[in-house]
Amino acid sequence: MNNIDKLYDKPREECGVFGIYSKEIKKDILKTLNYALYSLQHRGQESAGITISNYKHLFTYKSMGLVSDLFSSNIPKDTEGNIAIGHVRYSTTGESKIENAQPLENLFRLGQIAIAHNGNLTNAEELRYELEESGATFNATSDTEVIIKLIARKTVNNFIEGIKECINIIKGAFALVIVVDGKLIGVRDPYGIRPLCLGTNENGDYFISSESCALDAVGSKFIRNIEAGEMVIIDEDGVKSFKYTKEDIKKHYPCAFEHIYFARPESNIDGINVYNVRFQTGVLLAKKNKVDADIVIGVQDSGTIAALGFAKESGIPYSIGLVKNRYIGRTFIMPEQSSREETVKLKFNPIKHLIDGKRVILIDDSLVRGTTSKILIDIVRKAGAKEVHFRSASPVIKSPCYYGVDISSQKELIGAKLSVEEIRKEINADTLEYLTIEDMLEALHNHNYCIGCFTGNYPTDIPKKINSEKSC
């Protein structure tokens, strides 16, 4: 691969979604979408897209690359509308090409519909086969197209009934924003695995977002999280809500990795602040096997807050130590012969005089394949560290994710193959400690969470074919 973020050893989220509803045509709807999608850019940097409704028609614009690439492209600057949805994408299903960029739009017998999706379906392949057998044709390879084709198949007299039918058939993780028939619709999967929230402003406009940080960016007041198994319909009569699932599901299982890594620290997800969770993971790490050290360093950006918590609890001073090059992103193209080590060295540079001669505690949010951790430890050692003690602010990752997180197949996960002591030797750390599952859940207020990547136990059934493909 020649893309730096694919070389960088981190799990990746699939995407972020955003929706706007106003009773009146908005001249500044492009600006609002721009601000919102910039705030969600961390959730996906592969492609971006928007769909705008002006009462009569839907207009969709998409581009590969960042939000800035989209809004500097051929979108008419005088575009107005009263409903809009937006999407940023990182692919976990479907190829990286413009056909898979979202929102996806379709013209049915009853009118136009556009949909943006965050998550992965576990029965997408089965549904795609059934749809193709009954005559449906597909232009893309993402499971989002399965959703829109299924809605088309189930829509007879009105779109709402068709959407209800569809979301009771699809399985897995999904947070959807849909614009159809003069309505903005938000849907969260029955287990609440992927996040979705609702906001409003002083003008009476409504907003649906993957994270509350995007509501802040557009001057919206957070109302509440959309609940697991809930569908909200926003139109001129306001917000209507109902539980759509036919299953008797009494527990929510939001993704724990949202708090550990994906979400922005200022976001609140299901009533819990992301910053506070990450800070507490550092505090709990420091309470475990204590080690004598001179400085605590957090791997920017996701390990920084845990490092601050560790430093406060342990009394060991926090230091920046490693500086992240913020001008290297997904658009940075590596030479063909470049190695993973070279890419990490380009992304992180040590402040040598702060490290030289010191016993260092190095904290990151997670340890996936171990390759990046090993390189970072080497960078710190070459900067003069006497000792390097590595701490992971999440438990050992032992299993892949089937719900829209690009966590490697099981054979690539170092925690699935080696013991903690073997991993310590592999990454060349003096000591290695992981956050325990119990401590992670304590930091998460002991609510129910999807922790399948740590335990191998998932809130939904995983089809055997998907399971074998991910594990081989």
N, C-alpha and C positions, 0 to 999 in steps of 0.2 A: 504494500500500500504506500502511496506517496502523500497521504493526508495526515497532518500532524496530530489531529485529535483522534484518528483511528489508531495511530501508533501509541498515543498516550494511554496508559493502562488505567482507565476509569470506566465504570459503567455509564451508559448514556440513556437518557430518557427519550421517549419517542417524540413528544411534541407538546405544544401548548395551544389552547383555544381561547377565543374571546368573542363575545357577542354584544351588540348594542341594539336597543329598541327605543325609538322616540315616536311620539304621536305626530310630530311635524317633520318635514324635510329639514335636514341639518346641512348647512353649508360647510361646517367644519368637521364633517364625519371622517374625512381622510386624516386630518390631524389627530383626531381622537384615536383612530385605529393605529396610527403610526406610534403614538405614545404607548398605547397598550401593548402592541407587539414588541416594541423595544424592551418593555419591562419583562416580557416573557422570552426574550431571545435566548436566555440560558437553557431553555428547555429544548431547543432545536435550532441548528444553524445550517441545515442542509438546503431547505427551501422555505419560502414564505408565500402566503396568498391571502386574498380578501375577496369577499362577495358582498356587493352592495345592492339593496333593493330601493327602488324609488316609487313604491306602491304598485307599479305596473310590471316592471321587468327586473330581472337579476343580471348583474354585470360582475364577472369574475376576472381577476387579474392575479397571475402567479409568476414566480421566477425562482430559479435556483439561486442559492446563496442566502445572504443575510437580509434582514428587514430593510436595511438601507438600499440594497440592490433592488428590492421590489419597488420602493417608493421613488427611486430615481429612474425607474423604467418608464413605460409608455402609459401609465395611468393618467387620464385627463385631469388636470389640476382643478377643474371646475366641477368635478364629480360631486353630486349631492345625493342624499338618500335619507330614509328614516329607519332602516334596519340594515345591519351589517354584521358579518362574522369574519374572523381572521384566524390564521393558523401559522404556526412555525413548526417545522418538521425535522426530526432526525429519524431515519428509517430503521425499524427493527423487523418489519415485514415489507416486502416489496422493494424493488430496485430503486436506486438513487437516480431518478430521471423526472422530467417535468410532468409526465403523465401521472405520476404518483403524488405530485404536489397537491396540496389541498388549499381551499375547499374543493370538493368535487361537486359539480353541478349537473343536473339532468332535467330534461323536458319530458314530462309525462302527459297523459291525456288530460289531466286536471290542471296542469300548469307546471311552473318551474319549481325546483327544489335545489338547495345547496346544503352541504353538510361538511363539518370539520370534526375530526375524531382524535382523541388521545387514548391510547391503550392498544391492546391486542385481543383479538378473538381467538378462543381455543378451538372453536368449531368452524373456522372460516373455510378451511379446505373442503370439508364435508358440504357446507352450504354452497360453495362455489360450484362444486360438481353437480349438485342437485339443480341449481339454477341453469347451468349450461345444458344439462340433460333436457330441461324444459324449454330451451330455446334462447336463453339470455346470452349476450355476447359481452366480453370484457375488453376494455382498452388499457387497463392498468393492472398491476399485480398486487396492490395493497388490499388489506381486508376491509378498508373503508368503502371500496367499490362494491364489495359484497353487501354491505349494509344498504347502500343506496339502491342497488338492484333488488334487494329483498323488499325494501319499502315500495318500490314500483310494483312488484309482484303482489303485494298484500293490499295495495291501495285500490279500492273499488269505487266507493262513493265519496270519501273524503280522506285527506292526507293524515289527519290525526289518528283515525282508526288504523290506517296502514302502518304508521309509525309505532303505535301500540302493539300491533301484531308482530312487527319486526323485532322490537326490543325484548319481547318475551321468547323469541327464538334464538337470538344470538347469545353466546356464552363467552365468559372471560371478563376482561376489564375494558370499560369504555366510559369516557366522558364525552358527550356529544353536544355540539351547538348546531342548530338547524334553522334555516330561514325558509319559510314556505307560507303561501297563502296569507301574506300580511302579518305573519306571526314570527316571533323569535322563540325557539324551543330549546330547553336544556335538559339533558338526560344523564343520570349517573347510574352506573351498573349496580346490580342488587347487593353487592358486597362493599360498595364504595371504595374500590381499590384505587381508582384514579380520582384525583381531587376536582371539585367544581364548587364555585361559590357565586352568590348573588349580591348585587349592589344597586344603589340608586343615587341620584343627585338632586339638587334643589329644584331643577327644572322638571322633575318627574320622569326623567329618562331611566331606563333600566339597563343593567350590564350583567353579563355572565362571564366568568373567568376561571381559568385553571388555578390561579393564585390571587390572593388578595393584594399583592404588590401592584398588580396591573390596575386594580380598582383605585388605589392611591394615586397612580400616575395620571389618571384621567379625572381626578377630583371627585370620585364617587365615594359614597359612604357604604361601608360593608353592612349588609343586612344579615346574612346568615350563609352557612354552608348548605348547598343542595344535598339532601340526604341520600343515603344508599337506597337504590330502588325507587327513586323519585323522578318524576317528569314535571317540569314547569313549563307552562305556556304563557307567553307574554303577548298581549295585543292591546287594542284600544280600551278594553275593559279592565286592564291591570294584569296581575299575576294570578294564574290558577295553578294549583298543585295537586298531584295525586300520586299515590304509590301504585306503580304499574305491575309489579312482579306478581306472578301467580304462586311463587314459592313462599313457604313459611320461613323466611330468613330473619332471624332475630338478632344477629350479630353483624356489626360492621367490621370489615377487615381492610382499612386503608393501608397503603404501602408504607412500610417503615422507612424505606430509602428516601422518601420525599423529605423527611426531616433530617436524615443523615447527610444527604448529598444534593438532591435535585433542586429543592425549592430555595428561593432567596431567603436570607435570614430574617427579613422584616415581614415575611408572609406569616399568616395564621392559617393553619390547616386543621379543620375539624376541632376548632377551639383551642389549639395548642400552638404557641409561638415557636417558630423554627429556631430562632437564635437561642432561646432559653433551653431547648432540648440539646442543642449542640454544646452549649456551655456546660450543661449538667453532665454530659457524657465525659467531658474532660475532668470534671470534679470527681466523678465516680471512678475513672481510671486512676486518678492520683491516690485514691483511698485504698487501692489494692496493694500489690507488692511494691513497697516504696524503694526508691533507688537514689543514691547520692549522685547529684548532678549539679552543673553550674548554670545551665540555661535551658529553657524550653523553646523549641522552634516549631511552628505550625506550617505545614505545607499549604501554601496559598492556593485557592482561597478557602476551600472547604474544610481544611484542617485548622484554620486560624482560630476559630471560636472555641473549639475543643481545647486547643493549646492554651487559650486564655483561662479557661476553667481549670485546667490542670495546674497552671502556674499559680493561680489564686489559692487553690486548695493545698498545694505542696509547699508554697512559699519560695519556690525556685523562680528566679526572674524570667519573664518572657522576653524573647528577642526575635526580631524579624528574621535574621539569619540567612534566609533564602529569599531572593527577589525574583518575582515572576515577570517575565517579559510579556506585557499586555498587548504588544503589537504582533504577536504570533498567534494567529487564529486558524480557523478551518480553511481559509483561503490561501494559507502559506503552503507553497509547493516545495517539497524536499527533492534534492537531487536523487537520481535513481539509486546510487550506491550508498545513500545515507542509512545509518543504522538507527535502531530505537534509542541507543545511548546518546547519539548525537542530537536527536530531536529533544530529548529531555534536558540535555545540557543547554540547548538553545532556549528552552522555556524557563529554566531555573538557574540562577547564578548566585553563588554564596557571597556573603559579606565576610571576607576572610578574617579581618581583625576582630570580629565578634565571636568567631568560632575557634580560632587558633588556640590550642592548648586547653580547650574546654571539654568538659564531659557534657554531652548533648543528649537531651530527650527530644526526639523527632516524632511529631504527631501528625497523622493523616486520617482522613475520614474512613478509609477502608483499605484493604489489601486484597486485590483481585487475582492477578496472575503472579504478582511478586516482582515482575521485571522492573517497573518504575521505582518501586521501593528500594530495590537493590542498587539501582543507579543513583538515586537520591542519597542513599547512605554513603556510597562511594564518593559522591561530590562533597559531602560534609567531611568525610575522612581526609580527602585530598586538600581540604581547606584548613586542616590542622587539628581536627577534633581528636582528643585522646580516647574518648569512648562515644559510641552512638547507641542509644537505647530507643528502640522503635515501639510506638504505641499506636494501635488502631482503634479509632473511636466508634467502631462497629464490631460485631462478632465475626467469627470465621465464616466466610462465604463458601458454602459447600455445594450449592445446587444452582442451576440456571433459573432464569425468570421466564414465565410464559405470558406475562401481562403487560408487555410494552417497555421493559427495561432491557437494554442491550448488555446483559451479563453473559459472559462467555459460556460456551458449552462446558459440561462438567469436566471433560478431559483437560481443559485449559485452566481450571480453577485450582490454584495451588493448595487451597484449604481442603479440597476434596481428595488430594493425593498424599499430602504430607502431614505429619504431626506438627504441633507448634514448635517443638524443638528443632525438627528438621527444617521448617520454614525459617527459623532464626538463623540456622547455618547457611541456608540457601541465599538469604538476603544480606548476610554478613553483618548482622546486628549483634551487639554485646548482650542485650536482652531483648525479648519480644513479649509484649502483652496485648491481648485483645480485650475489648469490652465484652463482658459476658451478656448472654441473652437476657438474663434476669435484670442486670443493670440497665440495659438498653430499654427494657420495658418500664423500669422505674423512671427513667428519664422521660419516657412517653406517657407518664401518669398511669401506667398499668392498664391502659385501654387495650382492646383487641386490635391487633395489627396483622397484616399479611407479612410473615417472616419466612416464607417458603425458601428464599435463597440462603437462609441460615440453617434451616431445619430439614428441608426437603418435604415438608408438609404444607399443602396449599389449600386455600379456602374453597376451591372448585375442583372438580374432577379434571384431570389432564388426560386427553386421549393418548392411548399407548403409542400411536405412530408419532405424535409430536414429542412425547417423552423420549422415545428411542432416538429420534433425530437430534434432539438437544443433547443427549447423553453420549452419543457415539463419537 
